Each structure stands twice: as structure tokens, then as C-alpha cells.
Amino acid sequence: MKKLAVAAVATISTYHGVADAAATPCMRCIRIRVGVPIVSRGPSPGIPDSQFTAIKLPNDRFRGFSANATTYAIDGAKPWEMSGNAVPVLRPAPPGGYGESGEWINHVERSGAGVLAWVHDETGDRPGQGLKSMSLATSKDDGLNWRRLGQIITGTEPLIPGKVTGEGDCSALDGGDGYYYAYCGRVRDHAHFVARAPVSTPGPGHWMKWFSGAWNEPGLGGKATGLSVKSSGLARWVTTGQTVGLGEVPGGIGLFLSSDHTTFTALPEPLLPNGPGSWNRPDPNEFSSYFGILDVANGSNQIADKWMVSYAYIQPNEGFGERYLVFRPVDVSISPTPVRPQIGVMLARWRNAAQRERWSTIAPVPTGTGYTFESQSGYLLTMADPAEASIEVEDCIKQQSGRNDHLLAHKGDCEPQGYQRLHRAGFVYVTPQANTQPLYQCYSEPDHSHFASNRSDCERQGKNEKLIGYDLIR
């Protein structure tokens, strides 16, 4: 599949809402806390190669769908517990048809007695070099077998051998207003656009693209106005009725909101720190893509206030053969007044008993690496507080005598000590603030290992080397 990374936001449009004003919170009144990441699958050279999507089964278990040219179904007890066998359920179409080089299910919805799927199609000699489009498919057995209904979104370009063309990579959702919406990518100018169709008749020929302020262009071959942001994994926040999506902002991955399906604004603070990782692997930076948002309870993208953000993740210095499917819990609340800081990301501590080594990090820690979760150390800010002194901290590593020593340190302090920077961890306050606690850099002499602790005695596991700063308690 031709990778479609969320691009940096060039402009952020001015927020204006058309929903009920009482239900639409002020942008700075939204408080978010991101929890400890869960690595569900990997390392794998294949899936995930698309955004993750799931349905709840009649037995209260969940069926997730992920793809790499062929779409696979994976069952689990929870929407984020996707370690079961991956069963192929939708293979590339026969030669000569749309989707002949790959069929990626990007989203599923229950529709009547069946399940409806939005499918990213690629047509041509091989995946990643061909014509993109979107189609619908339907299933009567909860996604184990699919019947193609036909294409719903195509571009204006033809198939050009050896070149990527077309429109696809769509995130779909029920807008709660009688329409399905599909947010898609256009190859020729890297723009994102939106199309919609009635929930009652979503089949081919009923989709209309947003163009010049109206839903007036056909989904098949029509023109579309590019949106001012490029977001993926969109969802409907049922608490406010808004559409939310994830995309790149300065310093990380941001959360975008819209009350009219076409005009989006980013929260002032990033949801997750994210470095300049590249599709060209290996790369010294970590890499994340194919973001999605699921509801913790029902697994759909009709989300209340407890979310799971899903994405594909590659560790620093690793290639696409070592990709992981990761989930992060996200708790959201709305304050009657603006809050600061709005977003915090949990700093977790992991222990490798065999190596006698600890790792304090916000990053996903893959299973099978010997690390087990040990404790939580408070929330790091995702950007510097403009009103109070704060400092950036980084997650670094040094290999010595066949062992790793992970160090959480102020930005710029790692390299002089012989450590390699892995990624930005976040920010801490320089002085105590309301709802903060101290965070110390500790060192265990017997284990030759650094770790972070909120206690000045380092929990009697090592010596206190320095105060890193103050992070959020809750």
C-alpha cells in the first residue's frame, strides 16, 4: 500500500460552530490525559498497514480489521486486545478489476442486519504503484466474508503504470445527521477532502463531494475542495456532536475538531509528542502513522469520553519489518472554564528483570523484549507552558557491556554523557505548580541503570542524582 502519512498543517482555519452552542465546548476547556501505551501486535512486516477499525460481536467480544493488500480479521476480548490469529477475509480483486493489487478495509459500521465496509482499492501491477479509489463492501457474517458493492469515490486521473494516482485512504464515520462522511486523500496535490452520502442509501452513485461550499460534485470523478487540515482516523465525539481527527501539528500529533464537517481547528497543545520520523527506514527517529480513535466501551468511532487511539508504530532505528499495532487510552473531560495545561501524557516505568534494568518512558514498549510494567510516574506536558517556566526532557539510551541504560534527561544532556537520543518525552515544570509532583533522576549502582522516580529517596532502589522537574499528578 502506498503510505499516506499525515502531512504537516500549513494553516489552521478559524473555528466556527454550527452545532448547539451549549454542547460545543470552548477549545481551551477540553482536558485530556493520555495513558500508558498498549502494544497489541508485532513486530510484523505486514499489518498494520492501514488504520484499525472494529465491531462488537454478539458474544460481547470484538472483531478488528487491519490490512496489507489483503484485509485480515482479528478477534479479541477488548477492542485493543488484538493478539489473536489474523484471518484473511478480503483479498485483492481478480485481475483487471478495481482493487486488483490490494483491498484495505479502512472502516466498518453495522448497517441493519449486516456490516458495511469502506474499502481502499489499489489497481495496477502491484501495491503502491497504481490507481487509488474507494468502494463499499457488505458482510452478513460479521466480517468473515464480504460482497463488493462497487466504487463510491474516484479521482479524475487514469491509471498510469509505475505512478500513483487517484483518491483513497479514506476515514469514514456516521455524522449523526443522516449522512455518512468519508475524509479522503488525493494523490496529485496531497490534499484531503470530504464526501458524504445518506445513511439510508450509501451505495455507489449516492456520494457527493464538498466543492466550493456545497455538496455538489459526484463522488465518482467529481471535483473536491481541499480541506485546510490533513487528518486521519476521524470519529464522532457524541458528547458534543463534533467530528474529531488526528494530524500533524508543530511538536507532535494534534487533535482537530469540527462542528460543520468541513472546518477544523486544532487544540493548542499536541495530543502526543512525535519526532521527524521518516517512511524511509531505518531512521534514527521513531515513526507513527495510520492513527484512529475508538470508543473504549463499544469499539466504534462513535466515541464518548474514554477513547483508545490506535496507530502503527516503528521504534527508532528499525524498519517496516518491525512495525507494531499500538493503542493508547485517552480520558477526556470538559471544564466550565479554560484549563492549563490541557494535555498530559503518562510517564511509565518498565523493568527488565533479566537485564536488571529500568526504563522510564512515554513510548510503546513492545512485548517480548523482557520489559514488564512497573509503575506510573505522572503526566508530562506535550508542549512548554507559555505562562510558567518549563523544560523539555528526552528519552535516551546507552549500550554498555551488552546492556542498555535508559536515561530520562533534560534536552541536550544526553549526548555529552555518551547517550543516544531516542525521542522527545515531553516537558516538566521548573518549579512546583498546582497539581504537580517532583520527578527525580535516579541511578542504581548495582544494576548500572537509570530510572525516574517521584520520591527523593528513589524508592530505596538507587541514589538521587538530580531533580528533573515537576510533572502532573493527574
N, C-alpha and C positions, 0 to 999 in steps of 0.2 A: 504494500500500500504506500502510495506517495504520502510522506509525512506532512501534515499540515500543522505547523507549530503556531501557537497563538502569538501574534506579532505585537511589537511594542505599540502602545497607544500614542498616536501623534496628536490627537485632540480629544478632549473630553467635553461633551456638549453640556449646556446648561440644563439643570434639572427642571422639569416641569411635570406636574402630575395631573392625570385626568381621573384617577380613582377617587374614592371618597376621602376627603381631606382628613377626616377623623381617623381613618385606618392607615394613612400613609405617614410614617414617622419622619421626623427630620433626619437628615443624613448623619448628623453627629450624635443622634440619640440612640443609635444602634450599638449595642455592646456585644462583642464576640470573644469567645475563648476556644482556642484550638487545642485538642488533647493529644495524647501520645499516639503516634502513628502505628498502624497495624499492617504488617506485611502479609498479604494473603496468598500470593503465588509468586513463584520464581526461585532461582533465576531461570529465564526461559529465552530462547532465541525467537519465539513466535509471539504468542499472546502475553501481555496485552498490546495490540496494535490498533486499538480504537477505544473510544470512550466506553465505559462499562455501563450496563443497564440491566435491570432485574424486574421480576414479577414475583408476587407472593403466590404460593401454591395452595390448593385446597387443604393440604395437610399442615398448613402453617409453616412449612419450610419455604425456601426461596430458590428461584432459578435465575442465575445470572447468565449474561451473554457477553462474550468477548470474541475477537476475531483476528485473523491474519490471513486474508484472502478467503479462507473458509471460516464461517462463524461456528463457535462452539457453545454448548450449554454446560453450565457447571452448577450443581446443586449444593446447598449449604443450609445450616440451621439458622443463620442470620444473613442479612444482605452482604455483610463484609466477611463472612466465613466461606471463602470460595477456594478451598484447597482440594476439593473432590476431583474426580476424573472429568476431563474435558471431552465432551461427546460432540462430534461433528454433526451439525443439524442443517446447515445451509452452505452448500458447496458452490463453486463457480458455475455459471450458466454454461450450457452447451456452446461449442464454437460458433461464432457468427452472431450471437445474441448479446444484448447488453448484460454486463456482468460476467463476460466470458473469462476474464482474468482475475476476478475476485468479487465476493459479496460479503460486505461487512455490515452486520446489524448494528446500527447506532442507537436505536431507541425502540423500546417495546411498550405497548399500552394494552390493557384489557379493553376489548370492544365487544359489547354484547356477550355472547357465549364463547367468543374466541379471543385471540390475541393478535394485535396489529403490530407490524414491524416496519420501521423506516430503515431502508437498506441503502448503503453507499455502494454503488456499482462502479466497476472499472472494466473498460472494454479495450482490447488491444492484445499485443503479443504477450505481455507479462505485466504483473502488478507494478505500479509505479511509473509506467510508461504507456499512457493511453488516455482514453476519454472518460471523464467522471460524469456521473449522473446520480439521481436518487430515485428509488422506486419503493413501492409498498409490497408487503407480503402478509399473508394471514395464516394462522395456525388454529387448529381445533383441538390440539392435544398439549396445550401449554408450552408450545415452542419446540417440540421434538421433531415435527415435520412442518414444512412450510409450502404454501402455494403462492407463486408470484402473481401479483395483480397488475403489474405494469409500471412504467415510469411516470413520475409526477413532477420532477424538476430536471430540466436540461438547459444547457447554455446555448450560445449562438455559434460556437466553433465546431468544426467537424473533427473526426478522428484523424490525427496526424501521426503516422508511425514514428516512434522514437521520441515523441514530445508529449508532455502532459497538458491536457486541455479540459475544458468543461467546468461543471459546477457540482459540488457534492459536499461530503464531510459535514452533514447537517446534524444539528441538535434539535430534537423535536419535543414539544410539550403541548398539553391541553391548557389553553389560556383561561379557562373558566368562564369564557364569554360566548361559548358556542362555536369556537374555532380552534383547530389545531394550528400551531405555528412551527415553522421549520427555519432555523437560523443556519445559513449555509456559507460555504466559501467558494469564491470564483477565482479560477486559476489565472486568467490573463492579466488581472490587475491586483490580485491578492486581496480583493475586497470581501467583506462579509455583507450579506443581505438577508432579508426575511421574506418568506412567503406564507400564505395561510390557506386553509380550506375548511368548510363546515365540518364539524364533528359528525353530523348526520350523513354526509356524503364526501368522504375524504379521498375517494379513488382518483385515478388518472383523469385529467381534464377539469378537475374542480379546484386546482390550486392556482392562486393569483399572487403575483409578486408585488411588493411595495415599490412604487416608482413615482417620483416627483410628487410625493404627498398623498398618494392614493393607492388602493389595491386594484390596479387597473391593467396589469400585464400578466399574460398567461404563464403558468409555471413551466410549461413546455416551450422553450425557445424564446421566452419573453425577456424584456429588459428589467433591470432592478437597480434601485438606488443603493449605493454602498452606505452602510451604517458608519457612524463616527467611531465605533469601537469594534474590536475583534474579540469576541468572547466565545467560549466553548462550554459544553456541558450545562446548558441552561435548564432552569427549573422554575416552577411557580411557587412562590412563597405564599402559602394560603393564609397566613396571619394577616398579611397586608394586601394580598391580591397582586403583588408586583412580580415581574419577571426578574430573575437574578441569573447572573452568569459569571464565569471566571475568565480572566485575561491578564496579560502582562501590563504592569504599571512600573514606574521607577522604583527599584528596590525589591521587586518580587511579583507575586501573583495577587491581583486585586479582585475585589468583589464589585460587580456592576449591577445596578438596579434600574428598572424601567417601570413606569406606570402606564405607558401607552404602547408598549411592544416595539417601539422604533427608536426612542430617545433614551440613552443610557447615561448614567453617571456613576463614577467610581467612588467608593468610600475613601476618605482621605488617607487611611493607613492601609498598607498591604495586608492581605489575609495571611500570606506565607512569604517568608524571605525566599528568594530564588536567585541564583547566580547566572552568569552568562554562559550556561551550558550550550553545547552545540550538538546538532544532529550528526556531525562528523565525529565519530567515536574511534578510538578512545580519546577522551578530553579530560584535562585536569579538573574540570568542574562537574558537579552533579547535574543531572538533567531530568526534567519532569515535563510531561505533556499528557494530552487526552484527558483533561480534567472533566469531572462530572460531579453532580450533587444529588444525593439520595436522602430520603427520609429514613431515620433510624428505625421507625416502627414498621412502615409498610414497604420500604424498599423502592418506592416510586420517586419520580421527580416532582410530585405534589408534596412539598415539604412544609412541616410545621416549624418548630423552633429547636429541634435536635436533628442535626444533619450528619451525614457522612460524605466527606469529599473523597472522591476516588481519582486515581491517576496512575499513569505509567511512570516508573522511576528507574533511573540508572545511576549507580554510585560513581563518584569521581574515579577517573582513570579506567573505567570499564566500558565495554562495547555493548551493542544491541543484543548480543547473545546472552547478556546478563540482566535483562530487564525484569522488573518486579511490578506486581499489581499491589498498590498501597491504598489504604483507607485511613482517613483521619476524622475523629469525632469533632463536631463543631457545635457548641452551645450558643444560642442567640437569644438575646433579650432586648427589650425596648424600654428605655428610660424616659420619663416625662420631660427631662432636661438633658442637654448635651453632656456626654461623658468623655473623660480623657484620662488615660489612653483608651481608645475604643477596642483595640485588638491585642490579645496576648497569646503567645504560643508556648505550650508546656515544655519545660526543660526536664528530660527524663534521665535517669541514671541506670546504666546496664552493667552487668558483671559477667565476666568470662572466668568461671571458677578454675578451669584447667590452666589458663594462662595467668591467673591471679592478677587480673587487670580490669579496671573500671572505665566506663565511657559515659561522660555527661554530654548529651546531645539533644537537639530537636529533630534530627534526621531519622528516617526509617532505618531500623536495624534488622537486616534480613535474618530469618530463621536459618538454622543450620550452620551458623557462624560461631556457635558456642556461647553467645550472649543471652542472658535472661534478664528480664526487667527486675530492677531492684527498688527504685523509689522515684518520687517526683520532687522536683526542686523549685517549683514556682514557675510563673509565666514570664517570658521575655517579651519586650516590646518589639514590634516589627519595623519601627522607624524611630528616629530620635524625637524626643518630646520637644516641641518648639518653645515651650514655656519653662522647662526645668532642665538643668544640666544632665545629660545622659551620654553614655559612651558605648560604642559598638564592640561586641565580643565575637570571636571566631572560634570555630571547631577545628583543631589542628591535630596532627599525628606525627610521631617519630618512631621509626623502626630501629630497634637496637637489640642485639643478641637474640634475634629471631622472635622478638616480641614487639607488640605495639604499646606505645604510651600515648594516650589521647589527652590533649590539653585544651581546656576552655580558657581563653586568654583575651585581653584587650587587643583590638585590631593593631597590627604592626609589631606585636610582641612575640609572635611565633617564630618567624624566620630567623631573627637574631639568636634564638636558642636552638636552632637546628631542626625546627618542626616545619612540616609542610601544611599549608592551609588547605582544609577540605571545603569549607563553605562558611558563609555568614550564619551565625546563630541567632543574633538579634541585638537588642540594646538593653542596658540596665541604667538605672539612675545612679548618679554620683553620690547623692546624699539621700537620707531617708525621706520618704513621702508617705502619704496616707495609703494604706493597703499594700505596703511593701515589706520586705524582709531582707536581711543581709544574705549575700551569696559569696562564699569564700573559695579560693583556690587551695586545694589540699593535696598532699603528697604522701603516699605510703612508701616508706623506705624499704621494708621487706619485699613489697611487690614491685618496686620501681615503677609506680603508676600514679598518675594524677587523677583527680576527680573533683567535682564540685559538691559543696555542702552548704546548708543554711545555718549550720551550727559552728560557732567559733572553735569548738574542740574537735571539729571534723568527725564527730560521732565516734571518737576514740579509734578511728580507723587510720589515722595519719596525722601529720602535722600541718598546721595552718601556715601557708606561705604568704597569702595576701588577701585583702578584700577586693573582690571583683567589682562589686557594686550592690545595688538593691533591685530585686525583681518583684513582680506582683504576687501577692498571696493568693488572690482569687480574681 
